[in-house]
Amino acid sequence: MDYKKVAQAIYDKVGRKENLVSAAHCATRLRLVLVDNAKCDAKAVEDIEGVKGVFSASGQLQIILGTGVVDKVYDEFIAISGLSAATKDEVKAAAAARQNPFKRAIKTLGDIFVPIIPAIVASGFLMGIMEALNFMVNNNFLNIDTSGSIYVFANLFSNTAYTFLPILIAYSAANAFGGNPYLGAVIGMMMIHPNLQNAWTVATEGVQQTQSVWFGLYSVDMVGYQGHVIPVIIAVWVMCFLEKRLHKIVPAMFNLFVTPLVSVFVTGYLTFSIIGPIFVTIENGIIGGIQTLLTLPFGIGSLIMGGLYSTTVVAGIHHMYTVIDMGQLSMYGVTYWLPLASAANMAQGAATLAVALKSKNGKTKSLALPSAFSCFMGITEPAIFGVNLRFFKPFVCGALGGAAGAMYASLVHLGASGTGVTGIFGLLLCLEHPLEYIIMAAISIGVAFALTWMFGYKDPTPEAQDAPATPTEAVPAMTCQPGTVYAPVAGEAVPSDQIPDETFATGVLGRGAGIRPEGETIVAPLDGEISSVAETRHAVGITAPDGMELLIHVGVDTVEMNGDGFACFVQQGQKVHAGDKLLTFDRQKIAAAGHPDMVAVLLTNADDYGDMKVHTGSCQALQPLLEVSPQ
């Protein structure tokens, strides 16, 4: 293979230097970040000699060249393009930089808060339980020893995550920004240092001490940042910015001492003199503005936000709401946002439940019923994406139910003691006002269910439903080309290393492709003999006359379904022709069971052959999928 010729061809087809941002490679793929993907002729790249597949993922154009080839092509590509060599992490960063700034900000918030949610949930639950116990003890509903170690320690544990929240946020933020997480934790510790006045005492005691900064230019309050979120994130971003640049300019022999010292000291001074005062004001303004919205007369603001909440989940911007919860917990001791989210989530679950009970379609029922129950537990994606958005009207009815429940929550000033959990278990965060939470849930569920039952759903007419496949379907005759495997189902084809399962992706069972299916019928991808049929009917093996051994596996971990949703029409030893029906499967049942429905098409004896070309992208059944050459 002429590696320089291959590199030159790729360079020309991706748009040359003016369309290139960065380039790197892994063991098998050339990874490019482009200025404009529309200027790249991906189909032409795929047709270049030596290229085994092309696909886009995570903002990168990934060109599969294979082990031992990619590094040689990469060296030639760098020489031709004049780009500097980049690491995979640098390419990922460049790809992320091509995203919309708003999307990048939302993703960053998710990267910061998702890892610390378990800690917040644990403290929130325990706080709710302890507040409920204190209420019952103080009102003589319960007689327990509040001086016992279990009670005392539980009180101590309950607010720990919130007391030291800046440290948790700082550590996680440093990870997200690519800095040293322990230096990030130090910034968080500085911001709640015991020598500072506790921020939660300012309301009752006033500011007790100020400090002149910037050589007497002005003074700042010596108050900690307990409960604050945005100032901590900004401070850690500054620290990471300084640290990464110092690593590049400080000589190696001094780096260990100079970089941490300068990063922490400069960030600390900037935090207490500039960043903290400014962003505390901004954060308080945001939280105060949201609270003003939520407390508009007659609950109008909460009604609007409760109705729109599920739409923001669909848009993927709901991670930013943790900032609102944390800010409200710090400012008011409770979050009024979480009950609104609970109302919206349970309403979507109720709409899905109405679809499940009203539908007479077995597939719809089997998907909607478990999705509804998971939604009531706070896991909304199966219900929203699998059912409600699919039929659309149930989604609208769920939004109206969420609006009604959120409106009631606002009218009764329902707040939660923590965040991270919605739905039925959200009650544990509202144990001081359990009745109000239950009524809110009943309103949300009742309105959404009733609207969906009456107006939101009816089964499609029989003519509109997919007719079930039969084993006697006529199959057009075709001539199979040696070394070619045809697609057994229509859909979107990807290389096998993109199948969401380590066994398939690493090539343990062979190399090939995965197909995100559009249909539910698997046909023979070539002429041959059935070599194996799984007892659970989710996989078959075929041996071709030229010796190719093929495995077709429907779904990931679908063996756990024990054959439910699968039907097989062939048996071991049976001769088949390309296009003969092999098996059918129920995509909705696979989704309801929580498994991806990706169809794996693997050449299990790929080591007996030479190069394999994978035709990626949209494909129809019986179009070429894999092409292998003799070894």
FENZIDA-V779016 format. One record per residue. N is the residue number from 1. PHI is phi as a letter, one per 30 degrees, with the letter a starting at -180 (* if undefined). PSI is psi in radians with two decimals (999 if undefined). Layout:
N & PHI & PSI
N & PHI & PSI
This chain:
1 & * & 2.37
2 & d & 1.71
3 & d & -0.63
4 & d & -0.69
5 & d & -0.73
6 & d & -0.82
7 & d & -0.72
8 & d & -0.72
9 & d & -0.75
10 & d & -0.78
11 & e & -0.76
12 & d & -0.69
13 & d & -0.39
14 & d & -0.04
15 & j & 0.16
16 & i & -2.98
17 & d & -0.64
18 & d & -0.25
19 & c & 0.15
20 & c & 2.34
21 & c & -0.87
22 & a & 2.88
23 & b & 2.48
24 & a & 3.10
25 & b & 2.71
26 & c & -2.71
27 & d & -0.51
28 & b & -0.28
29 & b & 2.51
30 & d & 2.17
31 & c & 2.06
32 & b & 2.48
33 & c & 2.16
34 & c & 2.68
35 & d & -0.80
36 & b & 1.93
37 & d & -0.44
38 & d & -0.36
39 & d & -0.03
40 & c & 2.29
41 & c & 1.49
42 & d & -0.64
43 & d & -0.71
44 & d & -0.66
45 & d & -0.74
46 & d & -0.48
47 & d & -0.08
48 & d & 2.45
49 & e & 2.30
50 & j & -0.34
51 & d & 2.17
52 & c & -0.05
53 & l & 2.70
54 & b & 2.34
55 & a & 2.81
56 & c & 2.38
57 & a & 2.38
58 & h & 0.66
59 & i & 0.13
60 & c & 2.55
61 & c & 2.05
62 & c & 2.10
63 & c & 2.01
64 & d & 2.10
65 & c & -0.41
66 & j & 2.75
67 & d & 2.40
68 & i & -0.30
69 & c & -0.73
70 & d & -0.68
71 & d & -0.61
72 & d & -0.75
73 & d & -0.68
74 & d & -0.80
75 & e & -0.75
76 & d & -0.65
77 & d & -0.74
78 & d & -0.72
79 & d & -0.70
80 & d & -0.76
81 & d & -0.44
82 & i & 0.13
83 & d & 2.76
84 & d & 2.50
85 & d & 2.46
86 & b & 2.69
87 & d & 2.93
88 & d & -0.67
89 & d & -0.65
90 & d & -0.65
91 & d & -0.71
92 & d & -0.71
93 & d & -0.70
94 & d & -0.69
95 & d & -0.74
96 & d & -0.60
97 & d & -0.35
98 & d & -0.20
99 & d & 2.82
100 & e & 2.34
101 & e & -0.65
102 & d & -0.75
103 & d & -0.67
104 & d & -0.71
105 & d & -0.75
106 & d & -0.73
107 & d & -0.71
108 & d & -0.75
109 & e & -0.74
110 & d & -0.73
111 & d & -0.54
112 & d & -0.81
113 & d & -0.55
114 & e & -0.76
115 & d & -0.47
116 & c & -0.01
117 & e & -0.73
118 & e & -0.70
119 & d & -0.72
120 & d & -0.73
121 & d & -0.79
122 & e & -0.83
123 & d & -0.70
124 & d & -0.79
125 & d & -0.83
126 & d & -0.64
127 & d & -0.75
128 & d & -0.75
129 & d & -0.78
130 & d & -0.64
131 & d & -0.68
132 & d & -0.72
133 & d & -0.76
134 & d & -0.72
135 & d & -0.79
136 & d & -0.63
137 & d & -0.79
138 & d & -0.44
139 & c & 0.29
140 & i & 0.44
141 & d & -0.33
142 & b & 2.45
143 & b & 1.69
144 & b & 2.82
145 & d & 1.84
146 & d & -0.02
147 & c & -0.05
148 & d & 2.75
149 & d & -0.67
150 & d & -0.81
151 & d & -0.79
152 & d & -0.81
153 & d & -0.67
154 & d & -0.71
155 & d & -0.68
156 & d & -0.75
157 & d & -0.52
158 & d & -0.62
159 & c & 0.24
160 & d & -0.82
161 & d & -0.60
162 & d & -0.58
163 & d & -0.73
164 & c & 0.46
165 & e & -0.73
166 & e & -0.55
167 & d & -0.77
168 & d & -0.81
169 & d & -0.75
170 & d & -0.77
171 & d & -0.83
172 & d & -0.68
173 & d & -0.70
174 & d & -0.68
175 & d & -0.79
176 & d & -0.59
177 & c & -0.02
178 & i & 0.39
179 & c & -3.08
180 & d & 2.03
181 & d & -0.45
182 & d & -0.60
183 & d & -0.65
184 & d & -0.75
185 & d & -0.63
186 & d & -0.72
187 & e & -0.77
188 & d & -0.70
189 & d & -0.73
190 & e & -0.64
191 & d & -0.21
192 & b & 0.51
193 & e & 2.45
194 & d & -0.31
195 & d & -0.22
196 & c & 2.63
197 & d & 2.33
198 & d & 2.27
199 & d & -0.48
200 & d & -0.10
201 & c & -0.14
202 & d & -0.67
203 & d & -0.60
204 & c & -0.50
205 & c & -0.22
206 & i & 2.98
207 & d & 2.19
208 & c & -0.31
209 & a & 2.48
210 & b & 2.88
211 & b & 2.27
212 & d & 2.39
213 & b & 2.87
214 & h & 0.88
215 & h & 0.73
216 & i & 0.18
217 & d & -0.70
218 & a & 3.06
219 & c & 2.64
220 & b & 2.71
221 & d & 2.34
222 & d & 1.23
223 & b & 2.44
224 & d & 3.07
225 & c & 0.61
226 & e & 2.28
227 & i & -0.07
228 & c & 2.69
229 & b & -1.03
230 & d & -0.79
231 & e & -0.62
232 & d & -0.79
233 & d & -0.77
234 & d & -0.74
235 & d & -0.76
236 & d & -0.62
237 & d & -0.76
238 & d & -0.76
239 & e & -0.80
240 & d & -0.67
241 & e & -0.83
242 & d & -0.78
243 & d & -0.82
244 & d & -0.61
245 & d & -0.58
246 & d & -0.64
247 & e & -0.51
248 & d & -0.46
249 & c & -0.35
250 & d & 2.28
251 & e & 2.55
252 & e & -0.67
253 & d & -0.35
254 & c & -0.13
255 & e & -0.75
256 & d & -0.55
257 & c & -0.80
258 & d & -0.83
259 & d & -0.91
260 & d & -0.72
261 & d & -0.91
262 & d & -0.75
263 & e & -0.84
264 & d & -0.78
265 & d & -0.86
266 & d & -0.77
267 & d & -0.74
268 & d & -0.80
269 & d & -0.76
270 & d & -0.63
271 & d & -0.86
272 & d & -0.45
273 & c & -0.48
274 & b & -1.05
275 & d & -0.88
276 & e & -1.00
277 & e & -0.71
278 & d & -0.86
279 & d & -0.35
280 & d & -0.73
281 & d & -0.77
282 & d & -0.80
283 & d & -0.77
284 & d & -0.63
285 & d & -0.73
286 & d & -0.85
287 & d & -0.72
288 & d & -0.67
289 & d & -0.72
290 & d & -0.70
291 & d & -0.64
292 & d & -0.73
293 & d & -0.79
294 & d & -0.34
295 & c & 0.35
296 & e & 2.66
297 & e & 2.47
298 & i & 0.31
299 & i & 0.38
300 & d & -0.73
301 & d & -0.78
302 & d & -0.62
303 & e & -0.77
304 & d & -0.83
305 & d & -0.61
306 & d & -0.60
307 & d & -0.55
308 & c & -0.21
309 & e & -0.83
310 & d & -0.53
311 & d & -0.65
312 & d & -0.52
313 & d & -0.77
314 & d & -0.67
315 & d & -0.19
316 & i & 0.37
317 & c & 0.21
318 & d & -0.23
319 & d & -0.46
320 & d & -0.24
321 & d & -0.34
322 & d & -0.59
323 & d & -0.72
324 & d & -0.81
325 & e & -0.84
326 & d & -0.74
327 & d & -0.73
328 & d & -0.66
329 & d & -0.68
330 & d & -0.72
331 & d & -0.66
332 & c & -0.13
333 & i & -0.26
334 & b & 2.85
335 & c & 2.19
336 & d & -0.11
337 & d & -0.67
338 & d & -0.75
339 & e & -0.61
340 & d & -0.78
341 & d & -0.69
342 & d & -0.75
343 & e & -0.79
344 & d & -0.74
345 & d & -0.77
346 & d & -0.55
347 & d & -0.72
348 & d & -0.64
349 & d & -0.68
350 & d & -0.69
351 & d & -0.72
352 & d & -0.69
353 & d & -0.70
354 & d & -0.71
355 & d & -0.76
356 & d & -0.72
357 & d & -0.51
358 & d & -0.54
359 & d & 2.51
360 & c & 0.05
361 & d & 2.11
362 & d & -0.68
363 & d & -0.78
364 & d & -0.76
365 & d & -0.80
366 & d & -0.45
367 & d & -0.73
368 & d & -0.68
369 & d & -0.96
370 & d & -0.53
371 & d & -0.66
372 & d & -0.80
373 & d & -0.67
374 & d & -0.56
375 & d & -0.69
376 & d & -0.42
377 & d & -0.02
378 & j & -0.02
379 & c & 1.76
380 & c & -0.35
381 & e & -0.80
382 & e & -0.69
383 & d & -0.83
384 & d & -0.90
385 & d & -0.57
386 & d & -0.49
387 & b & -1.10
388 & d & -0.80
389 & d & -0.54
390 & d & -0.73
391 & c & -0.19
392 & i & -0.95
393 & e & -0.72
394 & d & -0.57
395 & d & -0.76
396 & d & -0.76
397 & d & -0.68
398 & d & -0.69
399 & d & -0.68
400 & d & -0.69
401 & d & -0.73
402 & d & -0.66
403 & d & -0.76
404 & d & -0.79
405 & d & -0.71
406 & d & -0.62
407 & d & -0.77
408 & d & -0.75
409 & e & -0.67
410 & d & -0.72
411 & d & -0.56
412 & c & 0.12
413 & h & 0.82
414 & d & 2.19
415 & b & 2.75
416 & c & 2.59
417 & d & -0.14
418 & a & -2.93
419 & b & 3.09
420 & j & -0.32
421 & b & 2.27
422 & b & -3.02
423 & i & -2.64
424 & e & -0.79
425 & d & -0.22
426 & d & -0.35
427 & e & -0.59
428 & d & -0.31
429 & c & -0.04
430 & b & 0.66
431 & d & -0.22
432 & d & -0.38
433 & b & 1.03
434 & d & -0.65
435 & d & -0.74
436 & d & -0.67
437 & d & -0.75
438 & d & -0.73
439 & d & -0.73
440 & e & -0.78
441 & d & -0.72
442 & d & -0.71
443 & d & -0.83
444 & e & -0.87
445 & d & -0.79
446 & d & -0.81
447 & d & -0.83
448 & d & -0.75
449 & d & -0.81
450 & d & -0.78
451 & d & -0.73
452 & d & -0.73
453 & d & -0.73
454 & d & -0.70
455 & b & -0.30
456 & c & -0.26
457 & a & 2.44
458 & b & 2.59
459 & d & 2.46
460 & e & 2.65
461 & d & 2.65
462 & e & -0.57
463 & d & -0.49
464 & d & -0.26
465 & d & 2.70
466 & d & 2.24
467 & d & 2.36
468 & d & 2.46
469 & d & 2.61
470 & b & 2.68
471 & d & -0.07
472 & c & 0.29
473 & e & 2.45
474 & d & 2.39
475 & c & 2.17
476 & d & 2.46
477 & d & 2.51
478 & b & 2.72
479 & c & 2.13
480 & d & 2.38
481 & d & 2.40
482 & e & 2.43
483 & i & 0.14
484 & c & 2.32
485 & c & 2.24
486 & c & 2.73
487 & d & 2.24
488 & d & -0.13
489 & a & 2.63
490 & d & 2.63
491 & l & -2.65
492 & c & 2.03
493 & c & 2.45
494 & b & 2.77
495 & d & 2.69
496 & d & -0.40
497 & d & -0.04
498 & c & 0.04
499 & d & 2.30
500 & d & 0.98
501 & a & 2.24
502 & d & -0.66
503 & d & -0.79
504 & d & -0.79
505 & d & -0.59
506 & d & -0.05
507 & i & 0.27
508 & e & -0.67
509 & c & 0.03
510 & k & 3.03
511 & c & 2.73
512 & l & -2.26
513 & b & 2.83
514 & c & 2.58
515 & b & 2.16
516 & d & 1.85
517 & d & 2.59
518 & c & -0.47
519 & c & -2.95
520 & b & 0.34
521 & b & 2.24
522 & c & 2.19
523 & c & 2.82
524 & d & 2.25
525 & d & 0.02
526 & a & 2.98
527 & d & 2.53
528 & l & -2.84
529 & b & 2.37
530 & d & 2.03
531 & c & -0.39
532 & a & 2.63
533 & b & 2.15
534 & d & 2.47
535 & e & -0.52
536 & d & 0.10
537 & i & 0.26
538 & c & -0.02
539 & a & 2.55
540 & b & 2.67
541 & c & 2.52
542 & b & 2.40
543 & c & 2.17
544 & d & 2.76
545 & e & -0.54
546 & d & 0.12
547 & j & -0.12
548 & d & 2.30
549 & c & 2.07
550 & c & 2.45
551 & c & 2.26
552 & c & 2.05
553 & b & 2.11
554 & c & 2.05
555 & i & 2.94
556 & c & 2.20
557 & i & 0.41
558 & d & -0.13
559 & e & -0.47
560 & d & -0.27
561 & d & -0.13
562 & h & 0.64
563 & i & -0.10
564 & d & 2.13
565 & j & 0.04
566 & b & 2.53
567 & b & 2.32
568 & c & 2.46
569 & c & 0.20
570 & b & 2.91
571 & b & 2.83
572 & e & 2.38
573 & j & -0.15
574 & d & 2.41
575 & d & 2.38
576 & b & 2.73
577 & c & 2.69
578 & e & 2.21
579 & j & -0.28
580 & d & 2.47
581 & d & 2.29
582 & c & -0.86
583 & a & 2.86
584 & b & 2.77
585 & b & 2.74
586 & c & 1.84
587 & d & -0.64
588 & d & -0.64
589 & d & -0.66
590 & d & -0.76
591 & d & -0.72
592 & d & -0.52
593 & d & -0.06
594 & i & 0.42
595 & c & 2.51
596 & d & 2.55
597 & c & 0.31
598 & e & 2.28
599 & c & 2.08
600 & c & 2.27
601 & b & 1.81
602 & b & 2.37
603 & d & 1.81
604 & d & -0.39
605 & c & 0.72
606 & d & -0.47
607 & d & -0.30
608 & d & -0.04
609 & b & 2.97
610 & d & -2.35
611 & d & 2.57
612 & b & 2.25
613 & c & 2.26
614 & c & 2.15
615 & d & 1.81
616 & c & 2.96
617 & j & -2.92
618 & d & 2.38
619 & b & 2.69
620 & c & 2.74
621 & e & 2.38
622 & i & 0.24
623 & d & 2.62
624 & e & 2.31
625 & c & -0.83
626 & b & 2.46
627 & b & 2.17
628 & b & 2.64
629 & c & 2.69
630 & e & 2.65
631 & d & 999
